[in-house]
Amino acid sequence: MSKQYLTAHTVDQAHPTEIFSLAPTPTSLFSASGSSALRIHATTDPTFPLQQTIPNAHKLGCHHVCTARGGAGYVAATVGFGGEIKVWKCKDKDGNLGGEWALQWEMTPSSNGGKNAATNAPGRGRGVGGDVWAIALSTDESFLACTTSDGRIHVWDLAGRECIQTYETGSSGGGSFAMAVDLSRDGRLTASGHESGAVYVFNNDAGRLVYSLSGLAKPIRAVAFSPGGKLLAAAGNAGIIALYSVEHGEHVGNTKPSSDRPAWIMSLDWNDTGDYLLSGALDGRVKVWDPTRGICLATHSETDGALWSVRWLPRNERALAPGMSKGEMFCAAGASRSISFYREATGS
């Protein structure tokens, strides 16, 4: 069985530099690049118009942006190449949720790691120690997980503006570069992927390591919990997606590589039902996978440059335009500086 997806729209030159990260809300899409500005496009209009630009969000550019998968869409977080984490909220002129996005608070680079509370300075918190890389938000938009270059994983309580858990994956901050992180939708578990090929799962309630997972010996660049929390997907330089049982910590399968030398996988995302996995790779191909059988159902390769980020869009209750179905949609971006949107073909 295969599935068909058609190009719905492409936003050409969405950023002046390579786009490194995408993050959807129920009505919009964040994009971040090597430029200092963040951009937000509306996803309820078939032309996906630019809704808001946040200038000078990160002076040196931004490499990760995240929103809460399955969440209300009022909170976003970003990490800049300067090492700073910024938390944004969508508020109207009266301070109520909804409206334009504005900075809520910031964590700056610092030698102070561990369980640090935010300082009294307005909108600013202490650093997390190490160079921050990947980030993830819980579905209820209450917790933020971030990784560092020395292998640490921090979990922050956003309401209290304090770090509530710090996980070490090596002695005295000597762990392998933590290149990827995800939070389970209930916020109970944190997963991290490392340059060494290691994958770790931590219990946030108990504050301890649950599993150290094997299966891929090469750097892990993406980890993602399934919506139901039963599976964890991990991928990276090996060019395949490994699947693990969250309940038992067992390696339960791999996707089938499409060639003898598959391209590095840079990004992963589950659809809302957990039936399909989306991947974006260094060869510019975005693929839709059946995780149960480990086979590729659809491939699009409209660019020769790297795809740094791919994301499913939350389902719309109505078609975006006449002739368009209410089927699933996803988007992809990378070295081309454009954002491509794909829709499920009617009847596929």
N, C-alpha and C positions, 0 to 999 in steps of 0.2 A: 504494500500500500504506500502511496505517496500523497503528499499534500501540495497544493499549488498556492503560491502567494504572488501577488502582482505589485509592482511599484505604484504606490498611491500618489506620492509627491516627493520631490527632492528640494530641500532648501539649499540652494547653491551658496557657497562662500558664507556659511552661517557664522564663521569666525575668521579672523585674519590669519590664524595659525592653526596647527593641528588640533583637533578636538580629542581630548583624552577621556572624557567621562560624560555620561548621560544619566539622568534620573527623572522618572515620570511621577506626576501626581495624578489624581483623577481627572484634572482638566488642563494640565500643562506639562511641559518638558523642560527641565534644566539642562543646560550644556555648559561645559567648562573646557578651557583650552590653555595654550601657552600665553595667551594675552591676559591682561589684567581684569577684563570684564567677564561677568557671568551673563548668560542670555537665557530668557525664558520664552518659549513658543507655546501658543495655545494649541491644544490637541482636540478641541471640539469644533474646529473649522477645517474643512477639507484642504485649505491652502496653508494650514499650520503657520499663521502669521506671528511675527515677533510681538510678544505681549509686553515684555519689560527687559531693559538692560540695566544691570547693576554695575556702574563704572568703578574702576579701581578697587574691586573686591579683593583681589590678591595682587600685590605689586609685581611679583615675579611670575605670575600665572598660576593656574590651578590644575592639579592632576587628578583629584577625586571629588565627586559630588555624590551625595546620597539623599534619598528620601525614604520614607517608610513604605515598604511593599505591603499593599493591602491596607494602608493607613488612611487617615483623613486628608492628608496632603497639606498640612499647615506648618510643617517643620522641615527644614533641609539643613544639611551640614556640608561644608567644603573644606578641603585641605590645599594650601598653597605650597609652591615650591620653596617658600621661605620657612616652612615648617609650622605655620600657624593654622589652627582649626577655627573656623567660624560657624556659628549656628544662626540660622535665619528663620524668621517667622513671617507668615503672611497675615498682615493686619490692615484694617481700614484706618481712616483718619481719627477715629474715636478710640483706637486701640483694640477693637474687637477683631476676632479671627476673620480672615477674608480680606481681600484687597491686594495691595502691592506688598512685595517682599522687602523686608528691612532687617538689618543686623540686630540680633538679640544679644549675643555676647561672643567673646573670643577667648581662645586659649593660645597663648604665645609660646614660642620655643623657650625652654628653660632647662637648667640642669636639675630642677626639682622634679623628681619622678614620684611614683607611688600615689598614695591616697591623699591628694591635695584638694582642699576646698578652694572655691573661687575666692579671689581677693575682694576687698571692698570697693575697688575701683569700678566705676560704672561700666557694665558691659564687657569686663575683662576678667579672665581667670588665669591661674598659674599654668605653667607648661606641664608636659607629661613625661619629659625625659626622653632622650633619643630623637632621631629624626622620624616624625610621624609620616606614615604612608597611607594605608587603606583605612576606610571607615565604613560603618554600617549602623543603621537606625533600627530600633525595635518597631513593631507594627503600631504600638500605642504611642509612639513618638516620645517615649519617656527616657529611653536609654540609648547611649551612643557607644559603640565599640570602636577602638582604633588600634592600629598596630604600629610598631616602631622598627627601625633598622637593626636594633640589637635584639630582636626576637621577643619583645614584650608585647602583651596585649592588655589594654586598659579598658574598663567598662565604666562609663560616666552616667551618673544620675543627672539628667538635664534640669529637672526642677530644683534640686538641691545644689546644682553646679559643683558637684564633687565626684571624685573618682572613688567608686565603691569596691572595685576589684582590680587587682593587677596580677597578671599571670606571667611567670618567668618560664622560658623554654630553654634556658641555659644558665650556667652559674654566673652570678653577678652581672647580669645583662649581657652575657656573651653568647646568646642564642643566635640562630640563623635568621637572617632578614625575613621578617614577616610580611609577605607580599600581598596577602589577601585576607579578608575577614568577613564573616557574616554572623548575624544573630538569628536564631530561630524566631518564628513569628510570635511565639508566646514569651520571648525574651529570656527563656530559661537556660538556653545553651548558646555558647559562643564557639565558632569554628575558625581556625586560622590555617593558612597555607604558607609554606616557607620555601626559601631559596634552596634549602637542602633536599626538598622533595617531601618533607614531613608534613603531616596534617594532624592537628590537635583539636580535640573537642573538650570544652570546659563547662562545668555546671556552675552557673552564676549564683544560684541559691546557696550552694555549699562552698563555693569559692575554691574549687579543686579541679584537677585534670580528671576527665572521665575516660577518654580514649586517646591513644597515640596510634594513628592509622598508617598502615603501609600500603604499598601498591604502585606508587609512582616514584622513581628514583631521581627525577629531574625537577627543576624549580616549579612550584605551584603558583600560578598567577591569578586564579579565581577559585572561590569556594562558594557554594550556594545551597542552603537548606531548601527542601521541597516545601510547598505551602502547608502540607499536613504534618511536616516535621518527621516523616518516616525515613527519608533518604537525604544524604548529603552528596553533592556532586563536587568534584575537584578536577582541575585541568591546568595545563601550563605547557612547558617546553616539550613534553612527551607527545603532544598533539592528539591525545585521546582524553576522553572524559571518564574518570573513575567514579563509581557509585558505591556508597557505603550505607549499611543499615545503621540508623541512629540508635535503635533500640539495643542492638547487640555489638556494634562496633566492628562488623564484619565487612570485608570487601566483597560486594555481591555482583560486580560486573563492570565491564568497560564497553565503551562504544567501539564500533569497528572502524579502524582507520581507513580513509579513502585512498591512500597511497602508501608506498614503502617509506616515504619521508614526509609524514603529515606536518603541516605548519603549526607553529606555536599557537595555542589558544589563549587569547588575552582576556576574554570576557565570557561570563555565563549568566543565564537568567532562566528561571522556571516561569511557565505561564500560570495563570491564576488557579487552574484546576490541578496542576502538577502532572498533566498528561504529556507535556512536551518541554524539551530543553532547547534553549537558543544559545548558539555559540558564535563568537566573532574571532577571527584568526589573523595572523600576521600576513597571510597571503591575500587579504581583502575579501575573503569569503565569509558570508554569514550562513549558518546552517540551522535547520530545525531538526531535532532528534526525537526519536521514540526511545525513552530511557528504558522501557521494559524489555525491548528487543535489541537495543543498542545500535539501531540502524538510523541512517540519515534519511529524512523524508523529503527535504527540500533544500536547495542550495541556490544562493544568489551571489554573483561575483561581478559587481558593477564597477569595481575600482581595483587598480593594481597595488594601491598603497595599503598599509596596515589598517585593520579595524581595531580600534582601541576599546570601543564600548558598544554593546548591543543590549537592548531592553525591550521587553514586552510592554505594551501600553494597556492600562486597565480597560476592560470592556466598556463600550458605550451602550446605553440603553436604546439609542436610536442610530440610524445610519447618518454618516456625516454629510452625505450629499446624495441627490437622486442617482439611482443606479449602483450605489455602494451598499454592501451588506452590513449587518451588525457584527460580522465575524471579527476574529482576533486580528490585532495589528501589532507590528513591532517596528523598531527603528534601529539604525546603525550609523556610526560616525567614526572618523579616524583621520588618517593623513590627508584625505581629500579636502578637508575643511568644510565639507557639506554634511547635511543630515538627510538620510534617506528613510522614508516611511513606506512600509509594506502592509498590504491588507490581504486577508484570506480570500481566495477566489470563491465566488458563489458556487455552492454545491460541492466544494472539495472536502 
